[in-house]
Amino acid sequence: MTSVDERRELQQFAEQAGWRRNDLGRVDLYLRGDTRVRILWRGTEAISGATLMQDDIMMTYTRELPTVSSWLKR
């Protein structure tokens, strides 16, 4: 599976879970209520990092795509 497919899969999963997505080029911003997940993609290969924000406060940071997926499952 290519990373483009991973990005698309993550987008579809998040939208089904009720997240609203904003595509900002290399950055995907997922919004639901007062929670934001910001994912920075490195080219088309992998993520550079992602942050989980709650009420405009950064809660955690990761460089692992499975962790990001778990955030979007909440």
Distance bins in CASP14 RR format, pairs under 12 A and 6 or more apart:
PFRMAT RR
TARGET T0000
AUTHOR 0000-0000-0000
RMODE 2
METHOD distances of the structure
MODEL  1
1 7 0 0 0 0 0 1 0 0 0 0 0
1 8 0 0 0 0 0 1 0 0 0 0 0
1 9 1 0 0 1 0 0 0 0 0 0 0
1 10 0 0 0 0 0 1 0 0 0 0 0
1 65 0 0 0 0 0 1 0 0 0 0 0
2 8 0 0 0 0 1 0 0 0 0 0 0
2 9 0 0 0 0 0 1 0 0 0 0 0
2 43 0 0 0 0 0 1 0 0 0 0 0
2 44 1 0 0 1 0 0 0 0 0 0 0
2 45 0 0 0 0 1 0 0 0 0 0 0
2 46 0 0 0 0 0 1 0 0 0 0 0
3 9 0 0 0 0 0 1 0 0 0 0 0
3 10 0 0 0 0 0 1 0 0 0 0 0
3 39 0 0 0 0 0 1 0 0 0 0 0
3 41 1 0 0 1 0 0 0 0 0 0 0
3 42 0 0 0 0 1 0 0 0 0 0 0
3 43 1 0 0 1 0 0 0 0 0 0 0
3 44 1 0 1 0 0 0 0 0 0 0 0
3 45 1 0 1 0 0 0 0 0 0 0 0
3 46 1 0 1 0 0 0 0 0 0 0 0
3 47 0 0 0 0 1 0 0 0 0 0 0
3 48 0 0 0 0 0 1 0 0 0 0 0
3 65 0 0 0 0 1 0 0 0 0 0 0
4 10 0 0 0 0 0 1 0 0 0 0 0
4 11 0 0 0 0 0 1 0 0 0 0 0
4 41 0 0 0 0 1 0 0 0 0 0 0
4 43 0 0 0 0 1 0 0 0 0 0 0
4 44 1 0 1 0 0 0 0 0 0 0 0
4 45 0 0 0 0 1 0 0 0 0 0 0
4 46 0 0 0 0 0 1 0 0 0 0 0
5 11 0 0 0 0 0 1 0 0 0 0 0
5 12 0 0 0 0 0 1 0 0 0 0 0
5 44 0 0 0 0 0 1 0 0 0 0 0
5 45 0 0 0 0 0 1 0 0 0 0 0
6 12 0 0 0 0 0 1 0 0 0 0 0
6 13 0 0 0 0 0 1 0 0 0 0 0
6 28 0 0 0 0 0 1 0 0 0 0 0
6 39 0 0 0 0 0 1 0 0 0 0 0
6 41 0 0 0 0 1 0 0 0 0 0 0
6 44 0 0 0 0 1 0 0 0 0 0 0
6 45 0 0 0 0 1 0 0 0 0 0 0
6 46 0 0 0 0 1 0 0 0 0 0 0
6 47 0 0 0 0 1 0 0 0 0 0 0
6 65 1 0 0 1 0 0 0 0 0 0 0
6 66 0 0 0 0 0 1 0 0 0 0 0
6 68 0 0 0 0 0 1 0 0 0 0 0
6 69 0 0 0 0 1 0 0 0 0 0 0
7 13 0 0 0 0 0 1 0 0 0 0 0
7 14 0 0 0 0 0 1 0 0 0 0 0
7 21 0 0 0 0 0 1 0 0 0 0 0
7 23 0 0 0 0 1 0 0 0 0 0 0
7 25 0 0 0 0 0 1 0 0 0 0 0
7 26 0 0 0 0 0 1 0 0 0 0 0
7 27 0 0 0 0 0 1 0 0 0 0 0
7 28 1 0 0 1 0 0 0 0 0 0 0
7 39 0 0 0 0 1 0 0 0 0 0 0
7 40 0 0 0 0 0 1 0 0 0 0 0
7 41 1 0 0 1 0 0 0 0 0 0 0
7 42 0 0 0 0 0 1 0 0 0 0 0
7 43 0 0 0 0 0 1 0 0 0 0 0
7 44 0 0 0 0 1 0 0 0 0 0 0
7 45 0 0 0 0 0 1 0 0 0 0 0
7 46 0 0 0 0 1 0 0 0 0 0 0
7 47 0 0 0 0 1 0 0 0 0 0 0
7 65 0 0 0 0 1 0 0 0 0 0 0
7 68 0 0 0 0 0 1 0 0 0 0 0
7 69 0 0 0 0 0 1 0 0 0 0 0
8 14 0 0 0 0 0 1 0 0 0 0 0
8 15 0 0 0 0 0 1 0 0 0 0 0
8 21 0 0 0 0 0 1 0 0 0 0 0
8 23 0 0 0 0 0 1 0 0 0 0 0
8 28 0 0 0 0 0 1 0 0 0 0 0
8 41 0 0 0 0 0 1 0 0 0 0 0
8 44 0 0 0 0 0 1 0 0 0 0 0
9 15 0 0 0 0 0 1 0 0 0 0 0
9 16 0 0 0 0 0 1 0 0 0 0 0
9 65 0 0 0 0 0 1 0 0 0 0 0
9 68 0 0 0 0 0 1 0 0 0 0 0
9 69 0 0 0 0 1 0 0 0 0 0 0
9 72 0 0 0 0 0 1 0 0 0 0 0
10 16 0 0 0 0 0 1 0 0 0 0 0
10 17 0 0 0 0 0 1 0 0 0 0 0
10 19 0 0 0 0 1 0 0 0 0 0 0
10 21 0 0 0 0 1 0 0 0 0 0 0
10 23 0 0 0 0 0 1 0 0 0 0 0
10 28 1 0 0 1 0 0 0 0 0 0 0
10 30 0 0 0 0 1 0 0 0 0 0 0
10 37 0 0 0 0 1 0 0 0 0 0 0
10 39 1 0 0 1 0 0 0 0 0 0 0
10 41 0 0 0 0 0 1 0 0 0 0 0
10 47 0 0 0 0 1 0 0 0 0 0 0
10 50 0 0 0 0 0 1 0 0 0 0 0
10 65 1 0 0 1 0 0 0 0 0 0 0
10 66 0 0 0 0 0 1 0 0 0 0 0
10 67 0 0 0 0 0 1 0 0 0 0 0
10 68 1 0 0 1 0 0 0 0 0 0 0
10 69 1 0 0 1 0 0 0 0 0 0 0
10 70 0 0 0 0 0 1 0 0 0 0 0
10 71 0 0 0 0 0 1 0 0 0 0 0
10 72 1 0 0 1 0 0 0 0 0 0 0
10 73 0 0 0 0 0 1 0 0 0 0 0
11 17 0 0 0 0 0 1 0 0 0 0 0
11 18 0 0 0 0 0 1 0 0 0 0 0
11 19 0 0 0 0 1 0 0 0 0 0 0
11 20 0 0 0 0 0 1 0 0 0 0 0
11 21 1 0 1 0 0 0 0 0 0 0 0
11 22 0 0 0 0 0 1 0 0 0 0 0
11 23 0 0 0 0 1 0 0 0 0 0 0
11 28 1 0 0 1 0 0 0 0 0 0 0
11 29 0 0 0 0 0 1 0 0 0 0 0
11 30 0 0 0 0 1 0 0 0 0 0 0
11 37 0 0 0 0 0 1 0 0 0 0 0
11 39 0 0 0 0 1 0 0 0 0 0 0
11 41 0 0 0 0 0 1 0 0 0 0 0
11 68 0 0 0 0 0 1 0 0 0 0 0
11 69 0 0 0 0 0 1 0 0 0 0 0
11 72 0 0 0 0 1 0 0 0 0 0 0
12 18 0 0 0 0 0 1 0 0 0 0 0
12 19 0 0 0 0 0 1 0 0 0 0 0
12 21 0 0 0 0 1 0 0 0 0 0 0
12 69 0 0 0 0 0 1 0 0 0 0 0
12 72 0 0 0 0 0 1 0 0 0 0 0
13 19 0 0 0 0 1 0 0 0 0 0 0
13 21 0 0 0 0 0 1 0 0 0 0 0
13 30 0 0 0 0 0 1 0 0 0 0 0
13 37 0 0 0 0 0 1 0 0 0 0 0
13 65 0 0 0 0 0 1 0 0 0 0 0
13 68 0 0 0 0 0 1 0 0 0 0 0
13 69 1 0 0 1 0 0 0 0 0 0 0
13 70 0 0 0 0 0 1 0 0 0 0 0
13 71 0 0 0 0 0 1 0 0 0 0 0
13 72 1 0 0 1 0 0 0 0 0 0 0
13 73 0 0 0 0 1 0 0 0 0 0 0
14 20 0 0 0 0 1 0 0 0 0 0 0
14 21 1 0 0 1 0 0 0 0 0 0 0
14 22 0 0 0 0 0 1 0 0 0 0 0
14 23 0 0 0 0 0 1 0 0 0 0 0
14 28 0 0 0 0 1 0 0 0 0 0 0
14 29 0 0 0 0 0 1 0 0 0 0 0
14 30 1 0 1 0 0 0 0 0 0 0 0
14 31 0 0 0 0 1 0 0 0 0 0 0
14 32 0 0 0 0 1 0 0 0 0 0 0
14 35 0 0 0 0 0 1 0 0 0 0 0
14 36 0 0 0 0 0 1 0 0 0 0 0
14 37 1 0 0 1 0 0 0 0 0 0 0
14 39 0 0 0 0 1 0 0 0 0 0 0
14 68 0 0 0 0 1 0 0 0 0 0 0
14 69 0 0 0 0 1 0 0 0 0 0 0
14 70 0 0 0 0 0 1 0 0 0 0 0
14 71 0 0 0 0 1 0 0 0 0 0 0
14 72 1 0 1 0 0 0 0 0 0 0 0
14 73 0 0 0 0 1 0 0 0 0 0 0
14 74 0 0 0 0 0 1 0 0 0 0 0
15 21 1 0 0 1 0 0 0 0 0 0 0
15 22 0 0 0 0 0 1 0 0 0 0 0
15 23 0 0 0 0 0 1 0 0 0 0 0
15 28 0 0 0 0 0 1 0 0 0 0 0
15 30 0 0 0 0 1 0 0 0 0 0 0
15 31 0 0 0 0 0 1 0 0 0 0 0
15 32 0 0 0 0 0 1 0 0 0 0 0
15 72 0 0 0 0 1 0 0 0 0 0 0
16 72 0 0 0 0 1 0 0 0 0 0 0
16 73 0 0 0 0 0 1 0 0 0 0 0
17 30 0 0 0 0 1 0 0 0 0 0 0
17 32 1 0 0 1 0 0 0 0 0 0 0
17 35 0 0 0 0 0 1 0 0 0 0 0
17 37 0 0 0 0 0 1 0 0 0 0 0
17 69 0 0 0 0 0 1 0 0 0 0 0
17 70 0 0 0 0 0 1 0 0 0 0 0
17 71 0 0 0 0 0 1 0 0 0 0 0
17 72 1 0 1 0 0 0 0 0 0 0 0
17 73 1 0 0 1 0 0 0 0 0 0 0
17 74 0 0 0 0 1 0 0 0 0 0 0
18 30 0 0 0 0 1 0 0 0 0 0 0
18 31 0 0 0 0 1 0 0 0 0 0 0
18 32 1 0 1 0 0 0 0 0 0 0 0
18 33 0 0 0 0 1 0 0 0 0 0 0
18 35 0 0 0 0 0 1 0 0 0 0 0
18 37 0 0 0 0 0 1 0 0 0 0 0
18 72 0 0 0 0 1 0 0 0 0 0 0
18 73 0 0 0 0 0 1 0 0 0 0 0
18 74 0 0 0 0 0 1 0 0 0 0 0
19 28 0 0 0 0 1 0 0 0 0 0 0
19 29 0 0 0 0 1 0 0 0 0 0 0
19 30 1 0 1 0 0 0 0 0 0 0 0
19 31 1 0 0 1 0 0 0 0 0 0 0
19 32 1 0 1 0 0 0 0 0 0 0 0
19 33 0 0 0 0 1 0 0 0 0 0 0
19 35 0 0 0 0 1 0 0 0 0 0 0
19 36 0 0 0 0 1 0 0 0 0 0 0
19 37 1 0 0 1 0 0 0 0 0 0 0
19 39 0 0 0 0 0 1 0 0 0 0 0
19 68 0 0 0 0 0 1 0 0 0 0 0
19 69 0 0 0 0 0 1 0 0 0 0 0
19 71 0 0 0 0 1 0 0 0 0 0 0
19 72 1 0 0 1 0 0 0 0 0 0 0
19 73 0 0 0 0 0 1 0 0 0 0 0
19 74 0 0 0 0 1 0 0 0 0 0 0
20 28 0 0 0 0 0 1 0 0 0 0 0
20 29 0 0 0 0 1 0 0 0 0 0 0
20 30 1 0 0 1 0 0 0 0 0 0 0
20 31 1 0 1 0 0 0 0 0 0 0 0
20 32 1 0 0 1 0 0 0 0 0 0 0
20 33 0 0 0 0 1 0 0 0 0 0 0
20 35 0 0 0 0 0 1 0 0 0 0 0
20 36 0 0 0 0 0 1 0 0 0 0 0
20 37 0 0 0 0 0 1 0 0 0 0 0
20 72 0 0 0 0 0 1 0 0 0 0 0
21 27 0 0 0 0 0 1 0 0 0 0 0
21 28 1 0 0 1 0 0 0 0 0 0 0
21 29 1 0 0 1 0 0 0 0 0 0 0
21 30 1 0 1 0 0 0 0 0 0 0 0
21 31 1 0 0 1 0 0 0 0 0 0 0
21 32 0 0 0 0 0 1 0 0 0 0 0
21 36 0 0 0 0 0 1 0 0 0 0 0
21 37 0 0 0 0 1 0 0 0 0 0 0
21 38 0 0 0 0 0 1 0 0 0 0 0
21 39 0 0 0 0 1 0 0 0 0 0 0
21 72 0 0 0 0 0 1 0 0 0 0 0
22 28 1 0 0 1 0 0 0 0 0 0 0
22 29 1 0 1 0 0 0 0 0 0 0 0
22 30 1 0 0 1 0 0 0 0 0 0 0
22 31 1 0 0 1 0 0 0 0 0 0 0
22 36 0 0 0 0 1 0 0 0 0 0 0
22 37 0 0 0 0 0 1 0 0 0 0 0
22 38 0 0 0 0 1 0 0 0 0 0 0
22 39 0 0 0 0 0 1 0 0 0 0 0
23 29 0 0 0 0 1 0 0 0 0 0 0
23 30 0 0 0 0 0 1 0 0 0 0 0
23 39 0 0 0 0 0 1 0 0 0 0 0
23 41 0 0 0 0 0 1 0 0 0 0 0
24 30 0 0 0 0 0 1 0 0 0 0 0
24 38 0 0 0 0 1 0 0 0 0 0 0
24 39 0 0 0 0 0 1 0 0 0 0 0
24 40 0 0 0 0 1 0 0 0 0 0 0
24 41 0 0 0 0 0 1 0 0 0 0 0
25 39 0 0 0 0 0 1 0 0 0 0 0
25 40 0 0 0 0 1 0 0 0 0 0 0
25 41 0 0 0 0 1 0 0 0 0 0 0
25 43 0 0 0 0 0 1 0 0 0 0 0
25 44 0 0 0 0 0 1 0 0 0 0 0
26 38 0 0 0 0 0 1 0 0 0 0 0
26 39 0 0 0 0 1 0 0 0 0 0 0
26 40 1 0 0 1 0 0 0 0 0 0 0
26 41 1 0 1 0 0 0 0 0 0 0 0
26 42 1 0 0 1 0 0 0 0 0 0 0
26 43 1 0 0 1 0 0 0 0 0 0 0
26 44 0 0 0 0 1 0 0 0 0 0 0
26 45 0 0 0 0 0 1 0 0 0 0 0
26 46 0 0 0 0 0 1 0 0 0 0 0
26 47 0 0 0 0 1 0 0 0 0 0 0
26 48 0 0 0 0 1 0 0 0 0 0 0
26 49 0 0 0 0 0 1 0 0 0 0 0
27 36 0 0 0 0 0 1 0 0 0 0 0
27 37 0 0 0 0 0 1 0 0 0 0 0
27 38 1 0 0 1 0 0 0 0 0 0 0
27 39 1 0 0 1 0 0 0 0 0 0 0
27 40 1 0 1 0 0 0 0 0 0 0 0
27 41 1 0 0 1 0 0 0 0 0 0 0
27 42 0 0 0 0 0 1 0 0 0 0 0
27 43 0 0 0 0 0 1 0 0 0 0 0
27 47 0 0 0 0 0 1 0 0 0 0 0
27 48 0 0 0 0 1 0 0 0 0 0 0
27 49 0 0 0 0 0 1 0 0 0 0 0
27 50 0 0 0 0 1 0 0 0 0 0 0
27 51 0 0 0 0 0 1 0 0 0 0 0
28 36 0 0 0 0 0 1 0 0 0 0 0
28 37 0 0 0 0 1 0 0 0 0 0 0
28 38 1 0 0 1 0 0 0 0 0 0 0
28 39 1 0 1 0 0 0 0 0 0 0 0
28 40 0 0 0 0 1 0 0 0 0 0 0
28 41 1 0 0 1 0 0 0 0 0 0 0
28 47 0 0 0 0 1 0 0 0 0 0 0
28 48 0 0 0 0 0 1 0 0 0 0 0
28 49 0 0 0 0 0 1 0 0 0 0 0
28 50 0 0 0 0 1 0 0 0 0 0 0
28 51 0 0 0 0 0 1 0 0 0 0 0
28 65 0 0 0 0 0 1 0 0 0 0 0
28 68 0 0 0 0 1 0 0 0 0 0 0
28 72 0 0 0 0 0 1 0 0 0 0 0
29 35 0 0 0 0 0 1 0 0 0 0 0
29 36 1 0 0 1 0 0 0 0 0 0 0
29 37 1 0 0 1 0 0 0 0 0 0 0
29 38 1 0 1 0 0 0 0 0 0 0 0
29 39 1 0 0 1 0 0 0 0 0 0 0
29 40 0 0 0 0 0 1 0 0 0 0 0
29 41 0 0 0 0 0 1 0 0 0 0 0
29 50 0 0 0 0 0 1 0 0 0 0 0
29 51 0 0 0 0 0 1 0 0 0 0 0
29 52 0 0 0 0 0 1 0 0 0 0 0
29 53 0 0 0 0 1 0 0 0 0 0 0
30 36 1 0 0 1 0 0 0 0 0 0 0
30 37 1 0 1 0 0 0 0 0 0 0 0
30 38 1 0 0 1 0 0 0 0 0 0 0
30 39 1 0 0 1 0 0 0 0 0 0 0
30 50 0 0 0 0 1 0 0 0 0 0 0
30 51 0 0 0 0 0 1 0 0 0 0 0
30 52 0 0 0 0 1 0 0 0 0 0 0
30 53 0 0 0 0 0 1 0 0 0 0 0
30 68 0 0 0 0 1 0 0 0 0 0 0
30 69 0 0 0 0 0 1 0 0 0 0 0
30 71 0 0 0 0 1 0 0 0 0 0 0
30 72 1 0 0 1 0 0 0 0 0 0 0
30 73 0 0 0 0 0 1 0 0 0 0 0
30 74 0 0 0 0 0 1 0 0 0 0 0
31 37 0 0 0 0 1 0 0 0 0 0 0
31 38 0 0 0 0 1 0 0 0 0 0 0
31 53 0 0 0 0 1 0 0 0 0 0 0
31 54 0 0 0 0 0 1 0 0 0 0 0
31 56 0 0 0 0 0 1 0 0 0 0 0
31 72 0 0 0 0 0 1 0 0 0 0 0
32 52 0 0 0 0 0 1 0 0 0 0 0
32 53 0 0 0 0 0 1 0 0 0 0 0
32 54 0 0 0 0 0 1 0 0 0 0 0
32 71 0 0 0 0 0 1 0 0 0 0 0
32 72 0 0 0 0 1 0 0 0 0 0 0
32 73 0 0 0 0 0 1 0 0 0 0 0
32 74 0 0 0 0 1 0 0 0 0 0 0
33 53 0 0 0 0 0 1 0 0 0 0 0
33 54 0 0 0 0 1 0 0 0 0 0 0
33 55 0 0 0 0 1 0 0 0 0 0 0
33 56 0 0 0 0 0 1 0 0 0 0 0
33 74 0 0 0 0 0 1 0 0 0 0 0
34 52 0 0 0 0 0 1 0 0 0 0 0
34 53 0 0 0 0 1 0 0 0 0 0 0
34 54 1 0 0 1 0 0 0 0 0 0 0
34 55 1 0 1 0 0 0 0 0 0 0 0
34 56 0 0 0 0 1 0 0 0 0 0 0
34 57 0 0 0 0 1 0 0 0 0 0 0
34 59 0 0 0 0 0 1 0 0 0 0 0
35 51 0 0 0 0 0 1 0 0 0 0 0
35 52 1 0 0 1 0 0 0 0 0 0 0
35 53 1 0 0 1 0 0 0 0 0 0 0
35 54 1 0 1 0 0 0 0 0 0 0 0
35 55 0 0 0 0 1 0 0 0 0 0 0
35 56 0 0 0 0 0 1 0 0 0 0 0
35 57 0 0 0 0 0 1 0 0 0 0 0
35 58 0 0 0 0 0 1 0 0 0 0 0
35 59 0 0 0 0 1 0 0 0 0 0 0
35 60 0 0 0 0 0 1 0 0 0 0 0
35 71 0 0 0 0 1 0 0 0 0 0 0
35 72 0 0 0 0 1 0 0 0 0 0 0
35 74 1 0 0 1 0 0 0 0 0 0 0
36 50 0 0 0 0 0 1 0 0 0 0 0
36 51 1 0 0 1 0 0 0 0 0 0 0
36 52 1 0 0 1 0 0 0 0 0 0 0
36 53 1 0 1 0 0 0 0 0 0 0 0
36 54 0 0 0 0 1 0 0 0 0 0 0
36 55 0 0 0 0 1 0 0 0 0 0 0
36 56 0 0 0 0 1 0 0 0 0 0 0
36 57 0 0 0 0 0 1 0 0 0 0 0
36 58 0 0 0 0 1 0 0 0 0 0 0
36 59 0 0 0 0 1 0 0 0 0 0 0
36 71 0 0 0 0 0 1 0 0 0 0 0
36 72 0 0 0 0 0 1 0 0 0 0 0
37 47 0 0 0 0 0 1 0 0 0 0 0
37 49 0 0 0 0 0 1 0 0 0 0 0
37 50 1 0 0 1 0 0 0 0 0 0 0
37 51 1 0 0 1 0 0 0 0 0 0 0
37 52 1 0 1 0 0 0 0 0 0 0 0
37 53 1 0 0 1 0 0 0 0 0 0 0
37 54 0 0 0 0 0 1 0 0 0 0 0
37 58 0 0 0 0 0 1 0 0 0 0 0
37 59 0 0 0 0 0 1 0 0 0 0 0
37 60 0 0 0 0 0 1 0 0 0 0 0
37 61 0 0 0 0 0 1 0 0 0 0 0
37 62 0 0 0 0 0 1 0 0 0 0 0
37 65 0 0 0 0 0 1 0 0 0 0 0
37 67 0 0 0 0 0 1 0 0 0 0 0
37 68 1 0 0 1 0 0 0 0 0 0 0
37 69 0 0 0 0 0 1 0 0 0 0 0
37 70 0 0 0 0 0 1 0 0 0 0 0
37 71 1 0 1 0 0 0 0 0 0 0 0
37 72 1 0 0 1 0 0 0 0 0 0 0
37 73 0 0 0 0 0 1 0 0 0 0 0
37 74 0 0 0 0 1 0 0 0 0 0 0
38 47 0 0 0 0 0 1 0 0 0 0 0
38 48 0 0 0 0 0 1 0 0 0 0 0
38 49 0 0 0 0 1 0 0 0 0 0 0
38 50 1 0 0 1 0 0 0 0 0 0 0
38 51 1 0 1 0 0 0 0 0 0 0 0
38 52 0 0 0 0 1 0 0 0 0 0 0
38 53 1 0 0 1 0 0 0 0 0 0 0
38 56 0 0 0 0 0 1 0 0 0 0 0
38 58 0 0 0 0 1 0 0 0 0 0 0
38 59 0 0 0 0 0 1 0 0 0 0 0
38 60 0 0 0 0 0 1 0 0 0 0 0
38 61 0 0 0 0 1 0 0 0 0 0 0
38 62 0 0 0 0 0 1 0 0 0 0 0
38 68 0 0 0 0 1 0 0 0 0 0 0
38 71 0 0 0 0 0 1 0 0 0 0 0
38 72 0 0 0 0 0 1 0 0 0 0 0
39 46 0 0 0 0 0 1 0 0 0 0 0
39 47 1 0 1 0 0 0 0 0 0 0 0
39 48 0 0 0 0 1 0 0 0 0 0 0
39 49 1 0 0 1 0 0 0 0 0 0 0
39 50 1 0 1 0 0 0 0 0 0 0 0
39 51 0 0 0 0 1 0 0 0 0 0 0
39 52 0 0 0 0 0 1 0 0 0 0 0
39 53 0 0 0 0 0 1 0 0 0 0 0
39 61 0 0 0 0 0 1 0 0 0 0 0
39 62 0 0 0 0 1 0 0 0 0 0 0
39 63 0 0 0 0 0 1 0 0 0 0 0
39 64 0 0 0 0 0 1 0 0 0 0 0
39 65 0 0 0 0 1 0 0 0 0 0 0
39 67 0 0 0 0 0 1 0 0 0 0 0
39 68 1 0 1 0 0 0 0 0 0 0 0
39 69 0 0 0 0 0 1 0 0 0 0 0
39 71 0 0 0 0 1 0 0 0 0 0 0
39 72 0 0 0 0 1 0 0 0 0 0 0
40 46 0 0 0 0 0 1 0 0 0 0 0
40 47 1 0 0 1 0 0 0 0 0 0 0
40 48 1 0 1 0 0 0 0 0 0 0 0
40 49 1 0 1 0 0 0 0 0 0 0 0
40 50 1 0 0 1 0 0 0 0 0 0 0
40 51 0 0 0 0 1 0 0 0 0 0 0
40 61 0 0 0 0 0 1 0 0 0 0 0
40 62 0 0 0 0 0 1 0 0 0 0 0
40 63 0 0 0 0 1 0 0 0 0 0 0
40 65 0 0 0 0 0 1 0 0 0 0 0
40 68 0 0 0 0 0 1 0 0 0 0 0
41 47 1 0 1 0 0 0 0 0 0 0 0
41 48 1 0 0 1 0 0 0 0 0 0 0
41 49 0 0 0 0 1 0 0 0 0 0 0
41 50 0 0 0 0 1 0 0 0 0 0 0
41 63 0 0 0 0 0 1 0 0 0 0 0
41 65 0 0 0 0 0 1 0 0 0 0 0
41 68 0 0 0 0 0 1 0 0 0 0 0
42 48 1 0 1 0 0 0 0 0 0 0 0
42 49 0 0 0 0 1 0 0 0 0 0 0
42 50 0 0 0 0 0 1 0 0 0 0 0
42 63 0 0 0 0 1 0 0 0 0 0 0
42 65 0 0 0 0 0 1 0 0 0 0 0
45 65 0 0 0 0 0 1 0 0 0 0 0
46 63 0 0 0 0 1 0 0 0 0 0 0
46 64 0 0 0 0 1 0 0 0 0 0 0
46 65 1 0 0 1 0 0 0 0 0 0 0
46 68 0 0 0 0 0 1 0 0 0 0 0
47 61 0 0 0 0 0 1 0 0 0 0 0
47 62 0 0 0 0 1 0 0 0 0 0 0
47 63 1 0 0 1 0 0 0 0 0 0 0
47 64 0 0 0 0 1 0 0 0 0 0 0
47 65 1 0 1 0 0 0 0 0 0 0 0
47 66 0 0 0 0 0 1 0 0 0 0 0
47 67 0 0 0 0 1 0 0 0 0 0 0
47 68 1 0 0 1 0 0 0 0 0 0 0
47 69 0 0 0 0 0 1 0 0 0 0 0
48 61 0 0 0 0 0 1 0 0 0 0 0
48 62 0 0 0 0 0 1 0 0 0 0 0
48 63 1 0 0 1 0 0 0 0 0 0 0
48 64 0 0 0 0 0 1 0 0 0 0 0
48 65 0 0 0 0 0 1 0 0 0 0 0
48 68 0 0 0 0 0 1 0 0 0 0 0
49 60 0 0 0 0 0 1 0 0 0 0 0
49 61 1 0 0 1 0 0 0 0 0 0 0
49 62 1 0 0 1 0 0 0 0 0 0 0
49 63 1 0 1 0 0 0 0 0 0 0 0
49 64 0 0 0 0 1 0 0 0 0 0 0
49 65 0 0 0 0 1 0 0 0 0 0 0
49 67 0 0 0 0 1 0 0 0 0 0 0
49 68 0 0 0 0 1 0 0 0 0 0 0
50 58 0 0 0 0 0 1 0 0 0 0 0
50 59 0 0 0 0 0 1 0 0 0 0 0
50 60 0 0 0 0 1 0 0 0 0 0 0
50 61 1 0 0 1 0 0 0 0 0 0 0
50 62 1 0 1 0 0 0 0 0 0 0 0
50 63 1 0 0 1 0 0 0 0 0 0 0
50 64 0 0 0 0 1 0 0 0 0 0 0
50 65 0 0 0 0 1 0 0 0 0 0 0
50 66 0 0 0 0 0 1 0 0 0 0 0
50 67 1 0 0 1 0 0 0 0 0 0 0
50 68 1 0 1 0 0 0 0 0 0 0 0
50 69 0 0 0 0 0 1 0 0 0 0 0
50 70 0 0 0 0 0 1 0 0 0 0 0
50 71 1 0 0 1 0 0 0 0 0 0 0
50 72 0 0 0 0 1 0 0 0 0 0 0
51 57 0 0 0 0 0 1 0 0 0 0 0
51 58 1 0 1 0 0 0 0 0 0 0 0
51 59 1 0 0 1 0 0 0 0 0 0 0
51 60 1 0 0 1 0 0 0 0 0 0 0
51 61 1 0 1 0 0 0 0 0 0 0 0
51 62 0 0 0 0 1 0 0 0 0 0 0
51 63 0 0 0 0 0 1 0 0 0 0 0
51 67 0 0 0 0 0 1 0 0 0 0 0
51 68 0 0 0 0 1 0 0 0 0 0 0
51 71 0 0 0 0 1 0 0 0 0 0 0
52 58 1 0 0 1 0 0 0 0 0 0 0
52 59 1 0 1 0 0 0 0 0 0 0 0
52 60 1 0 1 0 0 0 0 0 0 0 0
52 61 1 0 0 1 0 0 0 0 0 0 0
52 62 0 0 0 0 1 0 0 0 0 0 0
52 67 0 0 0 0 1 0 0 0 0 0 0
52 68 0 0 0 0 1 0 0 0 0 0 0
52 70 0 0 0 0 1 0 0 0 0 0 0
52 71 1 0 1 0 0 0 0 0 0 0 0
52 72 0 0 0 0 1 0 0 0 0 0 0
52 74 0 0 0 0 1 0 0 0 0 0 0
53 59 1 0 0 1 0 0 0 0 0 0 0
53 60 0 0 0 0 1 0 0 0 0 0 0
53 61 0 0 0 0 0 1 0 0 0 0 0
53 71 0 0 0 0 0 1 0 0 0 0 0
54 60 0 0 0 0 1 0 0 0 0 0 0
54 71 0 0 0 0 0 1 0 0 0 0 0
54 74 0 0 0 0 0 1 0 0 0 0 0
59 71 0 0 0 0 1 0 0 0 0 0 0
59 74 0 0 0 0 0 1 0 0 0 0 0
60 67 0 0 0 0 1 0 0 0 0 0 0
60 68 0 0 0 0 0 1 0 0 0 0 0
60 70 0 0 0 0 0 1 0 0 0 0 0
60 71 0 0 0 0 1 0 0 0 0 0 0
61 67 0 0 0 0 1 0 0 0 0 0 0
61 68 0 0 0 0 0 1 0 0 0 0 0
61 71 0 0 0 0 0 1 0 0 0 0 0
62 68 1 0 0 1 0 0 0 0 0 0 0
62 69 0 0 0 0 0 1 0 0 0 0 0
62 70 0 0 0 0 1 0 0 0 0 0 0
62 71 0 0 0 0 1 0 0 0 0 0 0
64 70 0 0 0 0 1 0 0 0 0 0 0
64 71 0 0 0 0 0 1 0 0 0 0 0
65 71 0 0 0 0 0 1 0 0 0 0 0
65 72 0 0 0 0 0 1 0 0 0 0 0
66 72 0 0 0 0 0 1 0 0 0 0 0
66 73 0 0 0 0 0 1 0 0 0 0 0
67 73 0 0 0 0 0 1 0 0 0 0 0
67 74 0 0 0 0 0 1 0 0 0 0 0
68 74 0 0 0 0 0 1 0 0 0 0 0
END
